[in-house]
C-alpha cells in the first residue's frame, strides 16, 4: 500500500492506495466522501492526480481519474515503482518464512 493525501473541498485526509490502473485507484482509509465528490490525490508533493469518487463503501473508495495516466506519466511510474517495492518485500518475507519453516 502507498500512503497518500486526499484533498476534497479544502479538507485533507491521509489515505492508502491499495490498487491502481491507468484510469483510477482504489483507496482505503477514506472518511466522509460520497460518489461524485471531486478529489485530488497527492502521491507526493509534486505528484498530484485529479479524479472523482466513483464508488465508496465504508472506508474504501474507487477514484476515477479525470484524465487517464499514460505509461510515461510520472504518477504512473511512481505507482509502478511502489508496487515493485511492495512485491519485492512480500517475496522476501515469504522466502524467509519458508526458510524458517523448512528448518524445523
GROMACS elastic network, one bead per residue, 0.5 to 0.9 nm:
[ bonds ]
;  ai    aj funct       b0    kb
    1    16     6  0.58848   500
    1    17     6  0.55170   500
    1    19     6  0.77615   500
    1    82     6  0.81334   500
    1    83     6  0.78819   500
    1    86     6  0.74909   500
    2    15     6  0.83817   500
    2    16     6  0.53521   500
    2    18     6  0.67755   500
    2    19     6  0.89867   500
    2    43     6  0.80348   500
    2    79     6  0.79578   500
    2    82     6  0.69369   500
    2    83     6  0.82871   500
    2    86     6  0.89881   500
    3    14     6  0.71785   500
    3    15     6  0.59687   500
    3    17     6  0.63620   500
    3    43     6  0.73236   500
    4    13     6  0.85571   500
    4    14     6  0.59497   500
    4    15     6  0.53869   500
    4    16     6  0.58454   500
    4    17     6  0.69664   500
    4    41     6  0.67491   500
    4    42     6  0.56774   500
    4    44     6  0.71028   500
    5    12     6  0.65330   500
    5    13     6  0.56141   500
    5    15     6  0.57775   500
    5    16     6  0.81702   500
    5    40     6  0.82393   500
    5    41     6  0.58281   500
    5    42     6  0.50419   500
    5    43     6  0.67414   500
    5    44     6  0.82516   500
    6    11     6  0.81679   500
    6    12     6  0.55132   500
    6    13     6  0.53395   500
    6    14     6  0.62612   500
    6    15     6  0.65769   500
    6    30     6  0.84312   500
    6    39     6  0.66324   500
    6    40     6  0.56830   500
    6    42     6  0.61366   500
    6    43     6  0.87227   500
    7    10     6  0.63436   500
    7    11     6  0.55250   500
    7    13     6  0.65990   500
    7    38     6  0.86556   500
    7    39     6  0.55879   500
    7    40     6  0.51155   500
    7    41     6  0.64680   500
    7    42     6  0.78262   500
    8    11     6  0.54109   500
    8    12     6  0.65863   500
    8    13     6  0.86493   500
    8    33     6  0.83092   500
    8    37     6  0.72984   500
    8    38     6  0.62593   500
    8    40     6  0.66563   500
    9    12     6  0.85022   500
    9    37     6  0.86394   500
    9    38     6  0.77448   500
    9    39     6  0.77588   500
   13    29     6  0.85952   500
   13    30     6  0.73745   500
   13    31     6  0.78399   500
   14    29     6  0.71935   500
   14    30     6  0.76551   500
   15    27     6  0.64613   500
   15    28     6  0.58560   500
   15    30     6  0.60255   500
   15    41     6  0.89691   500
   16    26     6  0.84501   500
   16    27     6  0.54934   500
   16    28     6  0.51369   500
   16    29     6  0.63651   500
   16    30     6  0.84901   500
   17    20     6  0.73132   500
   17    25     6  0.66088   500
   17    26     6  0.59554   500
   17    28     6  0.65139   500
   17    43     6  0.89407   500
   17    79     6  0.89805   500
   18    25     6  0.75318   500
   18    26     6  0.57189   500
   18    27     6  0.57635   500
   18    28     6  0.67400   500
   19    24     6  0.86482   500
   19    25     6  0.56766   500
   19    26     6  0.51275   500
   19    27     6  0.73490   500
   19    83     6  0.88520   500
   20    23     6  0.78426   500
   20    24     6  0.58202   500
   20    26     6  0.61990   500
   20    27     6  0.89196   500
   20    76     6  0.88433   500
   20    79     6  0.76515   500
   20    80     6  0.89531   500
   21    24     6  0.54126   500
   21    25     6  0.63092   500
   21    68     6  0.86769   500
   21    69     6  0.81323   500
   21    76     6  0.82263   500
   22    25     6  0.83635   500
   22    65     6  0.81510   500
   22    67     6  0.89154   500
   22    68     6  0.53197   500
   22    70     6  0.67124   500
   22    71     6  0.78751   500
   22    76     6  0.71147   500
   23    63     6  0.85140   500
   23    64     6  0.59011   500
   23    65     6  0.54521   500
   23    66     6  0.81554   500
   23    67     6  0.73173   500
   23    69     6  0.64362   500
   24    51     6  0.77438   500
   24    62     6  0.71493   500
   24    63     6  0.53345   500
   24    65     6  0.50058   500
   24    66     6  0.87023   500
   24    68     6  0.73984   500
   24    69     6  0.84312   500
   25    61     6  0.83516   500
   25    62     6  0.58099   500
   25    63     6  0.53231   500
   25    64     6  0.68138   500
   25    65     6  0.79037   500
   26    60     6  0.72966   500
   26    61     6  0.57677   500
   26    63     6  0.63239   500
   26    64     6  0.89678   500
   27    30     6  0.70409   500
   27    59     6  0.82640   500
   27    60     6  0.55804   500
   27    61     6  0.52033   500
   27    62     6  0.61789   500
   27    63     6  0.75830   500
   28    59     6  0.58444   500
   28    61     6  0.66178   500
   29    58     6  0.88156   500
   29    59     6  0.50068   500
   29    60     6  0.62149   500
   29    61     6  0.85330   500
   30    33     6  0.69613   500
   30    56     6  0.85837   500
   30    58     6  0.80251   500
   30    60     6  0.60170   500
   30    61     6  0.70020   500
   31    58     6  0.80288   500
   31    59     6  0.61380   500
   31    60     6  0.85902   500
   32    59     6  0.86256   500
   33    36     6  0.87129   500
   33    37     6  0.66012   500
   33    53     6  0.76150   500
   33    56     6  0.73104   500
   33    61     6  0.84146   500
   34    37     6  0.57940   500
   34    53     6  0.65850   500
   34    54     6  0.83669   500
   34    55     6  0.71924   500
   34    56     6  0.62304   500
   34    57     6  0.89234   500
   34    61     6  0.86866   500
   35    38     6  0.89204   500
   35    52     6  0.76032   500
   35    54     6  0.53218   500
   35    55     6  0.51213   500
   35    56     6  0.63725   500
   35    61     6  0.86775   500
   35    62     6  0.89606   500
   36    52     6  0.56593   500
   36    53     6  0.50956   500
   36    54     6  0.62549   500
   36    55     6  0.80110   500
   37    51     6  0.85520   500
   37    52     6  0.55205   500
   37    53     6  0.53090   500
   37    54     6  0.83209   500
   38    50     6  0.76438   500
   38    51     6  0.59850   500
   38    53     6  0.65452   500
   39    49     6  0.84345   500
   39    50     6  0.58555   500
   39    51     6  0.53278   500
   39    52     6  0.56155   500
   39    53     6  0.71756   500
   39    63     6  0.81886   500
   40    48     6  0.64771   500
   40    49     6  0.56570   500
   40    51     6  0.62413   500
   40    52     6  0.83412   500
   41    44     6  0.88120   500
   41    47     6  0.82669   500
   41    48     6  0.55143   500
   41    49     6  0.52675   500
   41    50     6  0.63007   500
   41    51     6  0.77958   500
   42    45     6  0.61560   500
   42    46     6  0.76521   500
   42    47     6  0.59237   500
   42    49     6  0.66942   500
   42    50     6  0.88811   500
   43    46     6  0.77650   500
   43    47     6  0.53832   500
   43    48     6  0.60528   500
   43    49     6  0.78889   500
   43    75     6  0.74980   500
   43    78     6  0.83021   500
   43    79     6  0.84768   500
   44    48     6  0.70292   500
   45    48     6  0.71905   500
   47    74     6  0.72480   500
   47    75     6  0.58567   500
   47    78     6  0.85722   500
   48    75     6  0.74492   500
   49    65     6  0.70452   500
   49    66     6  0.82318   500
   49    67     6  0.85640   500
   49    69     6  0.89302   500
   49    75     6  0.74648   500
   50    63     6  0.89388   500
   50    64     6  0.84866   500
   50    65     6  0.58022   500
   50    66     6  0.58820   500
   50    67     6  0.77527   500
   51    54     6  0.88266   500
   51    63     6  0.59435   500
   51    64     6  0.52911   500
   51    67     6  0.78336   500
   52    62     6  0.84533   500
   52    63     6  0.54000   500
   52    64     6  0.54283   500
   52    65     6  0.65312   500
   52    66     6  0.70187   500
   53    56     6  0.71481   500
   53    61     6  0.68029   500
   53    62     6  0.59392   500
   53    64     6  0.64288   500
   53    65     6  0.89448   500
   54    61     6  0.73586   500
   54    62     6  0.53765   500
   54    63     6  0.53019   500
   54    64     6  0.59066   500
   55    60     6  0.84282   500
   55    61     6  0.54994   500
   55    62     6  0.52752   500
   55    63     6  0.72829   500
   56    59     6  0.73344   500
   56    60     6  0.56477   500
   56    62     6  0.64210   500
   56    63     6  0.88866   500
   57    60     6  0.53209   500
   57    61     6  0.62539   500
   58    61     6  0.81076   500
   64    67     6  0.84970   500
   64    68     6  0.83998   500
   65    68     6  0.58049   500
   65    69     6  0.79244   500
   69    72     6  0.80185   500
   69    73     6  0.59042   500
   69    74     6  0.87423   500
   69    75     6  0.74670   500
   69    76     6  0.61468   500
   70    73     6  0.51347   500
   70    74     6  0.88105   500
   70    76     6  0.70669   500
   71    74     6  0.85837   500
   71    76     6  0.64566   500
   71    77     6  0.72512   500
   72    75     6  0.85086   500
   72    76     6  0.69286   500
   72    77     6  0.65397   500
   73    76     6  0.52403   500
   73    77     6  0.62456   500
   73    78     6  0.86246   500
   74    77     6  0.50355   500
   74    78     6  0.60224   500
   74    79     6  0.86252   500
   75    78     6  0.50469   500
   75    79     6  0.62293   500
   75    80     6  0.86130   500
   76    79     6  0.51948   500
   76    80     6  0.61510   500
   76    81     6  0.85851   500
   77    80     6  0.50817   500
   77    81     6  0.61098   500
   77    82     6  0.86252   500
   78    81     6  0.51295   500
   78    82     6  0.62181   500
   78    83     6  0.86372   500
   79    82     6  0.50837   500
   79    83     6  0.61299   500
   79    84     6  0.86377   500
   80    83     6  0.50611   500
   80    84     6  0.62395   500
   80    85     6  0.87093   500
   81    84     6  0.51093   500
   81    85     6  0.62865   500
   81    86     6  0.87345   500
   82    85     6  0.50648   500
   82    86     6  0.62417   500
   82    87     6  0.85988   500
   83    86     6  0.51469   500
   83    87     6  0.60878   500
   83    88     6  0.85645   500
   84    87     6  0.50533   500
   84    88     6  0.60779   500
   84    89     6  0.85783   500
   85    88     6  0.51974   500
   85    89     6  0.62506   500
   85    90     6  0.86396   500
   86    89     6  0.51083   500
   86    90     6  0.61075   500
   86    91     6  0.85869   500
   87    90     6  0.50124   500
   87    91     6  0.60914   500
   87    92     6  0.85994   500
   88    91     6  0.50751   500
   88    92     6  0.61721   500
   88    93     6  0.85631   500
   89    92     6  0.51581   500
   89    93     6  0.61071   500
   89    94     6  0.86147   500
   90    93     6  0.51187   500
   90    94     6  0.61759   500
   90    95     6  0.85753   500
   91    94     6  0.51865   500
   91    95     6  0.61163   500
   91    96     6  0.85774   500
   92    95     6  0.50588   500
   92    96     6  0.60924   500
   92    97     6  0.85567   500
   93    96     6  0.50988   500
   93    97     6  0.61350   500
   93    98     6  0.85825   500
   94    97     6  0.50140   500
   94    98     6  0.60506   500
   94    99     6  0.84817   500
   95    98     6  0.50949   500
   95    99     6  0.60978   500
   95   100     6  0.86020   500
   96    99     6  0.50685   500
   96   100     6  0.61559   500
   96   101     6  0.86313   500
   97   100     6  0.50904   500
   97   101     6  0.61400   500
   97   102     6  0.83951   500
   98   101     6  0.51760   500
   98   102     6  0.58455   500
   98   103     6  0.85619   500
   99   102     6  0.50520   500
   99   103     6  0.62758   500
  100   103     6  0.54210   500
  100   104     6  0.69385   500
  101   104     6  0.55083   500
